[in-house]
Amino acid sequence: MNDEQLTGAIAIIYVGGEGNREYLLAVQKSGNVNLVGGGRESEDNSIEDTVRREMHEEVGLVADDYVLKKVNVTHSFVYGNHPTRAGQKAINQVFLAKITDKIKAVPNKNEIADIKWLNSDDTMIAFTLPDLAEIFREVIKEI
C-alpha cells in the first residue's frame, strides 16, 4: 500500500434558486453515484485547475458556464475496492459551481455512465457513499 495521500477536487454543481434548485450527480460506470470530480494531475497548477478540468472532462462544462466557489470543506477517504488505489488515502477539496443552464452539462461517456439532476432531498439519498451525503448537507448551506 502506498502511504502517500492523493489530492483531488469535487464539485457540487447546481442550477436554480431557492425552492427550485437541482444538483448534478455523476453516475459512474460502476453504478456508484458521486459528485463530479477526481484526482489532481501533474498538469494542474492548482486545485481549482483540477476541479475545472474534471468538470470539463466529465460533463463538458467550461469556465463561462459556471461560477465556481471554493468552500472550507474537504472530503477525506480511503479508496476501497479500486484496481490501482485500494487502501490509499485521499482528500478532495469541495467546490460549489452554479450554472445558468443545465442543458450545458452533458455526460462524457468515456468518463462516466450518465448524469442525474435531483432536488436536495433526492440527492441526499442517491449517493452511493453516505459520507458524501454529509458533505453535501454541510456545503449546500453556503448557497
VOBA-1610 file (N, C-alpha, C; in pm, whole numbers, padded with zeros to 5 digits, always signed):
BEGIN
Met+00084-00119+00000Met+00000+00000+00000Met+00088+00125+00000Asn+00048+00223-00078Asn+00121+00350-00086Asn+00068+00442+00023Asp+00158+00497+00107Asp+00116+00585+00216Asp+00097+00730+00172Glu+00136+00762+00050Glu+00119+00899+00000Glu-00030+00932-00012Gln-00068+01049+00039Gln-00208+01091+00030Gln-00232+01158-00104Leu-00331+01110-00177Leu-00369+01170-00304Leu-00457+01291-00278Thr-00451+01389-00367Thr-00536+01507-00356Thr-00624+01517-00480Gly-00738+01580-00461Gly-00830+01598-00572Gly-00933+01703-00537Ala-01035+01710-00620Ala-01140+01809-00602Ala-01273+01753-00649Ile-01380+01793-00581Ile-01515+01756-00621Ile-01601+01881-00624Ala-01702+01878-00710Ala-01788+01995-00727Ala-01934+01959-00703Ile-01999+02042-00624Ile-02144+02036-00612Ile-02196+02135-00716Ile-02240+02081-00827Ile-02287+02161-00940Ile-02438+02176-00926Tyr-02487+02300-00936Tyr-02630+02321-00918Tyr-02682+02428-01012Val-02813+02427-01028Val-02883+02524-01111Val-03010+02563-01037Gly-03057+02685-01058Gly-03182+02729-00998Gly-03163+02803-00868Gly-03273+02856-00820Gly-03271+02933-00697Gly-03347+02863-00586Glu-03363+02934-00477Glu-03433+02879-00359Glu-03569+02822-00402Gly-03597+02700-00363Gly-03725+02637-00392Gly-03729+02556-00521Asn-03636+02582-00613Asn-03636+02503-00736Asn-03493+02463-00778Arg-03406+02448-00681Arg-03266+02415-00707Arg-03253+02266-00739Glu-03168+02236-00837Glu-03135+02098-00870Glu-02984+02081-00869Tyr-02941+01959-00838Tyr-02799+01928-00822Tyr-02761+01816-00919Leu-02642+01828-00977Leu-02595+01731-01074Leu-02514+01623-01003Leu-02549+01500-01029Leu-02474+01385-00979Leu-02422+01305-01097Ala-02302+01251-01081Ala-02241+01167-01184Ala-02265+01021-01150Val-02317+00948-01246Val-02333+00803-01232Val-02210+00740-01295Gln-02127+00680-01212Gln-02003+00618-01259Gln-02034+00490-01336Lys-01940+00443-01415Lys-01958+00319-01490Lys-01981+00200-01397Ser-01930+00210-01274Ser-01950+00104-01174Ser-02092+00104-01118Gly-02167+00212-01146Gly-02301+00228-01090Gly-02303+00320-00969Asn-02186+00351-00913Asn-02179+00443-00799Asn-02227+00581-00841Val-02294+00649-00749Val-02343+00785-00773Val-02261+00881-00687Asn-02195+00974-00753Asn-02099+01064-00688Asn-02116+01206-00737Leu-02036+01294-00679Leu-02021+01429-00732Leu-01919+01424-00846Val-01923+01523-00932Val-01824+01536-01038Val-01690+01573-00974Gly-01585+01510-01020Gly-01453+01543-00967Gly-01356+01429-00983Gly-01236+01451-00931Gly-01135+01348-00941Gly-01002+01397-00890Gly-00900+01319-00918Gly-00767+01345-00865Gly-00690+01452-00939Arg-00602+01516-00865Arg-00514+01618-00922Arg-00411+01550-01011Glu-00388+01611-01128Glu-00290+01557-01222Glu-00174+01653-01236Ser-00065+01605-01291Ser+00059+01684-01297Ser+00041+01817-01372Glu-00048+01822-01469Glu-00067+01947-01543Glu-00153+02050-01469Asp-00215+02010-01359Asp-00298+02103-01281Asp-00207+02191-01194Asn-00214+02322-01218Asn-00133+02416-01140Asn-00191+02445-01003Ser-00320+02417-00987Ser-00387+02442-00859Ser-00501+02344-00844Ile-00556+02338-00723Ile-00671+02250-00700Ile-00794+02302-00776Glu-00800+02434-00799Glu-00907+02489-00882Glu-00892+02440-01027Asp-00770+02431-01077Asp-00748+02374-01210Asp-00800+02230-01216Thr-00780+02157-01108Thr-00826+02018-01103Thr-00976+02010-01118Val-01050+02089-01039Val-01196+02079-01045Val-01247+02129-01180Arg-01186+02233-01235Arg-01229+02282-01367Arg-01204+02177-01475Arg-01087+02111-01469Arg-01057+02006-01567Arg-01155+01891-01556Glu-01181+01848-01432Glu-01274+01737-01411Glu-01415+01771-01457Met-01460+01894-01431Met-01593+01934-01476Met-01602+01934-01628His-01493+01971-01693His-01491+01969-01839His-01486+01825-01891Glu-01398+01744-01834Glu-01383+01606-01880Glu-01510+01524-01860Glu-01574+01537-01745Glu-01688+01451-01713Glu-01820+01499-01770Val-01842+01632-01770Val-01974+01681-01813Val-01967+01797-01912Gly-01849+01824-01968Gly-01836+01921-02075Gly-01849+02068-02038Leu-01847+02100-01910Leu-01862+02240-01870Leu-01731+02316-01887Val-01741+02440-01936Val-01626+02528-01949Val-01647+02646-01855Ala-01541+02721-01830Ala-01543+02828-01729Ala-01658+02927-01748Asp-01696+02956-01871Asp-01805+03051-01894Asp-01942+02995-01856Asp-01950+02865-01829Asp-02078+02800-01797Asp-02115+02810-01649Tyr-02021+02849-01562Tyr-02047+02841-01419Tyr-01970+02947-01341Val-02017+02966-01218Val-01944+03046-01119Val-01895+02947-01015Leu-01765+02946-00992Leu-01702+02849-00902Leu-01667+02915-00770Lys-01696+02842-00661Lys-01664+02892-00527Lys-01601+02778-00446Lys-01480+02802-00398Lys-01414+02706-00310Lys-01474+02722-00171Val-01511+02612-00109Val-01568+02619+00026Val-01467+02562+00126Asn-01489+02590+00252Asn-01397+02549+00356Asn-01432+02408+00407Val-01444+02316+00312Val-01480+02177+00344Val-01396+02086+00255Thr-01347+01979+00315Thr-01277+01875+00239Thr-01342+01740+00268His-01316+01647+00179His-01368+01511+00193His-01249+01416+00196Ser-01222+01358+00314Ser-01113+01262+00330Ser-01170+01121+00325Phe-01098+01033+00259Phe-01146+00895+00248Phe-01030+00803+00215Val-01056+00675+00221Val-00961+00572+00181Val-01027+00493+00069Tyr-00954+00477-00041Tyr-01008+00401-00153Tyr-01038+00259-00110Gly-01152+00211-00150Gly-01192+00074-00122Gly-01145-00018-00233Asn-01236-00084-00296Asn-01207-00182-00399Asn-01177-00111-00531His-01059-00053-00541His-01015+00020-00660His-00898-00056-00722Pro-00895-00071-00855Pro-00790-00154-00917Pro-00647-00108-00890Thr-00623+00023-00876Thr-00486+00070-00856Thr-00466+00148-00727Arg-00577+00184-00657Arg-00564+00271-00540Arg-00621+00211-00411Ala-00656+00086-00410Ala-00717+00024-00292Ala-00631+00049-00168Gly-00695+00099-00062Gly-00627+00125+00064Gly-00554+00257+00072Gln-00550+00332-00039Gln-00477+00458-00041Gln-00564+00572+00013Lys-00502+00660+00093Lys-00572+00775+00150Lys-00581+00887+00046Ala-00693+00961+00052Ala-00712+01074-00040Ala-00791+01183+00029Ile-00774+01305-00020Ile-00851+01418+00030Ile-00893+01503-00089Asn-01022+01535-00094Asn-01077+01618-00200Asn-01121+01752-00144Gln-01081+01859-00211Gln-01133+01992-00182Gln-01272+02001-00245Val-01366+02060-00172Val-01503+02072-00223Val-01525+02213-00278Phe-01594+02220-00392Phe-01630+02345-00457Phe-01780+02346-00484Leu-01836+02465-00489Leu-01972+02487-00540Leu-01959+02545-00681Ala-02043+02499-00771Ala-02041+02551-00908Ala-02186+02577-00951Lys-02220+02705-00963Lys-02355+02742-01006Lys-02354+02761-01157Ile-02441+02687-01225Ile-02452+02703-01369Ile-02585+02769-01401Thr-02591+02831-01517Thr-02712+02903-01555Thr-02810+02817-01634Asp-02760+02711-01696Asp-02846+02629-01782Asp-02799+02484-01776Lys-02882+02396-01722Lys-02839+02258-01705Lys-02820+02183-01836Ile-02874+02236-01945Ile-02855+02172-02075Ile-02708+02170-02116Lys-02627+02257-02057Lys-02485+02263-02091Lys-02407+02144-02035Ala-02461+02078-01936Ala-02392+01963-01876Ala-02433+01836-01948Val-02337+01775-02016Val-02362+01654-02095Val-02260+01550-02053Pro-02306+01429-02017Pro-02209+01329-01971Pro-02115+01285-02082Asn-01986+01281-02050Asn-01886+01227-02141Asn-01882+01076-02113Lys-01935+00998-02205Lys-01950+00853-02184Lys-01814+00781-02173Asn-01705+00849-02209Asn-01573+00791-02187Asn-01530+00803-02041Glu-01594+00894-01968Glu-01559+00922-01829Glu-01660+00866-01730Ile-01789+00888-01756Ile-01896+00847-01665Ile-02009+00784-01747Ala-02099+00713-01679Ala-02209+00647-01749Ala-02323+00744-01779Asp-02353+00834-01685Asp-02467+00924-01703Asp-02463+01032-01596Ile-02559+01125-01605Ile-02577+01225-01501Ile-02723+01223-01456Lys-02745+01274-01336Lys-02880+01289-01281Lys-02891+01430-01227Trp-03006+01493-01249Trp-03038+01621-01184Trp-03145+01592-01081Leu-03117+01621-00955Leu-03208+01589-00847Leu-03225+01707-00752Asn-03340+01710-00684Asn-03356+01811-00579Asn-03272+01769-00458Ser-03263+01855-00357Ser-03173+01826-00245Ser-03211+01699-00168Asp-03341+01676-00147Asp-03382+01556-00073Asp-03343+01428-00148Asp-03369+01426-00278Asp-03334+01307-00357Asp-03183+01292-00371Thr-03112+01403-00377Thr-02966+01397-00384Thr-02910+01331-00258Met-02964+01367-00143Met-02916+01312-00016Met-02921+01160-00012Ile-03022+01102-00073Ile-03036+00956-00067Ile-02977+00884-00188Ala-02936+00960-00290Ala-02884+00898-00412Ala-02737+00859-00402Phe-02660+00926-00315Phe-02517+00899-00308Phe-02490+00754-00270Thr-02394+00693-00336Thr-02351+00558-00300Thr-02280+00559-00165Leu-02197+00662-00144Leu-02121+00672-00019Leu-02191+00767+00078Pro-02231+00718+00196Pro-02305+00802+00291Pro-02229+00927+00335Asp-02095+00920+00340Asp-02021+01039+00384Asp-02035+01154+00284Leu-02059+01125+00157Leu-02082+01232+00059Leu-02213+01305+00087Ala-02312+01232+00137Ala-02439+01296+00175Ala-02416+01398+00286Glu-02330+01364+00381Glu-02299+01457+00490Glu-02225+01580+00439Ile-02129+01559+00351Ile-02056+01671+00289Ile-02156+01760+00215Phe-02242+01698+00135Phe-02342+01772+00058Phe-02431+01855+00150Arg-02482+01793+00255Arg-02570+01863+00350Arg-02501+01985+00410Glu-02374+01969+00446Glu-02298+02079+00506Glu-02272+02192+00406Val-02235+02157+00284Val-02192+02258+00188Val-02310+02337+00130Ile-02424+02272+00107Ile-02533+02348+00044Ile-02588+02458+00134Lys-02553+02457+00260Lys-02591+02566+00349Lys-02526+02698+00307Glu-02415+02687+00231Glu-02343+02806+00188Glu-02399+02869+00060Ile-02498+02806+00002Ile-02557+02859-00123Ile-02650+02974-00087
//
